[in-house]
Amino acid sequence: MFGFVNVLVPVLTDGGEDRGPQAAAPESSSRIVPSPSTTPPADPAGPGAPGPSDSPAPSASLSPEVNTIQYTGTVRIAYAGPDLDAVPPEISEYDNDVHLGLVEPPRISTGLSSSAMALWSGSTMPGRQQCSDLISTQAIEQVEVRKGTVVCLRTDAGRIAVLTVTSTSNGFNAGEMAQVTVWSEVSD
């Protein structure tokens, strides 16, 4: 009633070499735990054969989520402001998403014509969609900044970011410091 089946199993040497198939011993009462493998198991029915399920297997490389953060950290906003599309953001005099204006009290404005920003007045930090919606409905050209000011911003490449001003100065070159979060998805 019970029979043994010989199975060919590749055996790896200490150096990871495949010494070819070897006959496996019949199953005994002791349990053998397989070691983790980085290669997927072969399809026993052969390539192109229908599997037990018509649905495809989950992919290891999924598309980025809407709320995937591209960068979070501290940036300086001065005459030469940050390019928030770079990772990490880079200070650029000509290719910046936000910069400090030559006015008193300090004001920040968007760097390029396709950038946009809006002042956030909510009691909690906004998420990506909240910032995107606010920019779409209440975009402005300049924001007067004080410590604690929260600004939603659309970068030149179309990413959404939120800036929280952490310190201000009267120096045009020293500028303002801000904590920033930039989401990776580019808006349509």
C-alpha positions in Angstrom: 0.0 0.0 0.0 2.8 2.5 0.8 5.7 2.9 -1.6 8.7 5.0 -1.7 9.3 7.6 -4.4 12.8 8.6 -5.3 13.2 12.3 -5.8 16.2 14.0 -7.4 17.4 17.0 -5.3 20.3 19.3 -6.2 22.9 19.2 -3.5 25.0 22.4 -2.8 28.6 22.2 -1.5 29.9 24.6 1.1 30.9 26.9 -1.7 27.4 27.0 -3.1 28.2 24.8 -6.2 25.5 22.5 -7.5 26.9 19.0 -7.6 24.0 17.8 -9.7 21.0 15.8 -8.7 21.3 13.2 -6.0 18.8 10.5 -5.0 17.0 11.7 -1.8 16.6 9.2 1.0 13.2 7.9 1.8 11.3 10.1 4.3 11.9 9.0 7.8 10.2 9.9 11.1 12.6 12.9 11.7 11.5 16.1 10.2 13.7 17.9 7.7 13.4 21.7 7.5 14.3 23.1 4.1 16.7 26.0 4.1 15.5 29.3 2.5 16.1 29.6 -1.2 16.5 32.7 -3.4 15.2 30.9 -6.5 11.6 30.1 -7.0 10.6 26.4 -7.2 10.3 24.9 -10.7 6.8 24.4 -12.1 6.4 20.6 -12.0 3.9 20.7 -14.9 6.3 22.5 -17.2 6.3 26.0 -18.6 3.1 27.3 -20.0 1.0 24.6 -18.3 -2.1 25.8 -16.5 -1.6 26.1 -12.7 -4.0 25.4 -9.9 -5.2 29.0 -10.0 -5.9 31.2 -13.0 -4.9 34.3 -11.0 -1.3 35.6 -11.4 1.1 35.4 -8.5 1.8 38.7 -6.6 4.6 40.7 -8.0 7.6 41.6 -5.9 8.0 45.0 -7.6 4.7 46.8 -7.0 4.0 50.3 -8.3 4.7 53.1 -5.8 1.9 54.0 -3.5 0.4 57.4 -3.6 1.6 58.1 -0.1 5.2 56.9 -0.6 7.6 59.5 0.8 10.5 60.4 -1.5 12.3 62.6 1.1 11.8 63.9 4.6 14.3 66.1 6.4 15.5 69.7 7.0 16.0 72.2 4.2 17.2 75.9 4.0 15.0 78.3 2.1 17.1 81.4 1.2 17.7 83.4 -2.0 18.9 80.1 -3.4 16.2 77.7 -2.4 15.9 73.9 -2.5 15.1 71.8 -5.6 12.7 69.5 -3.8 12.6 67.0 -6.8 16.2 66.1 -6.1 17.0 63.4 -3.5 18.1 64.8 -1.2 16.9 68.3 -2.1 19.7 70.5 -3.5 20.2 74.2 -3.1 19.9 75.9 -6.5 19.7 79.5 -7.4 17.9 78.9 -10.7 16.2 75.5 -10.3 14.4 75.8 -7.0 10.9 75.1 -6.0 10.7 77.7 -3.2 12.9 80.6 -2.2 13.0 83.6 0.1 11.9 86.9 -1.2 13.7 90.3 -0.6 11.0 91.7 1.7 10.5 92.3 5.4 8.8 90.4 7.1 10.2 87.3 5.5 8.2 85.8 2.7 8.7 82.6 0.7 7.5 82.2 -2.9 7.6 79.4 -5.5 10.6 79.1 -7.6 9.2 78.3 -11.1 6.0 79.0 -12.9 4.8 75.5 -12.7 5.3 75.3 -8.9 2.4 76.3 -6.6 1.9 76.7 -2.9 -0.9 77.2 -0.3 -0.9 78.1 3.3 -2.1 75.3 5.6 -4.1 76.4 8.6 -5.4 73.0 10.0 -4.6 71.8 13.5 -2.9 68.6 12.3 -0.3 68.0 9.6 -1.8 67.6 6.2 -1.3 64.4 4.1 -0.5 64.4 0.4 -4.1 64.5 -0.8 -5.0 67.3 1.6 -2.1 69.4 0.3 -2.9 68.6 -3.3 -6.5 69.6 -2.8 -5.5 72.8 -1.0 -3.1 73.9 -3.7 -5.7 73.2 -6.4 -8.2 75.5 -4.7 -6.2 78.1 -2.8 -2.8 78.5 -4.5 -1.0 81.8 -3.7 2.3 83.3 -4.9 3.8 84.3 -1.5 3.5 83.3 2.1 4.7 85.4 5.0 6.6 83.0 7.3 7.1 82.7 11.0 8.2 79.8 13.0 5.5 77.1 12.8 4.1 78.2 9.4 3.0 75.2 7.4 2.9 75.4 3.6 1.8 72.9 1.0 3.7 73.0 -2.2 3.6 71.5 -5.7 7.2 71.1 -7.1 8.2 72.0 -10.7 8.1 68.2 -11.5 4.6 67.9 -10.0 5.3 66.3 -6.6 3.5 67.4 -3.5 5.4 68.6 -0.5 4.6 70.0 2.9 7.0 72.5 4.6 7.0 73.5 8.3 9.1 76.5 9.1 11.4 75.7 12.1 13.4 78.9 12.3 13.6 82.3 10.7 16.3 84.9 10.3 16.6 88.4 9.0 19.4 87.4 6.7 18.7 87.0 3.0 21.4 84.4 2.5 20.9 82.6 5.9 17.2 82.3 5.1 14.6 80.1 6.8 14.9 76.5 8.0 12.1 74.1 7.4 11.2 70.5 7.9 10.0 69.1 4.6 8.2 65.9 3.4 8.1 65.3 -0.3 5.8 62.5 -1.7 7.2 60.6 -4.7 4.2 60.5 -6.9 4.0 63.1 -9.7 0.6 64.7 -10.1 -1.2 64.8 -13.4 
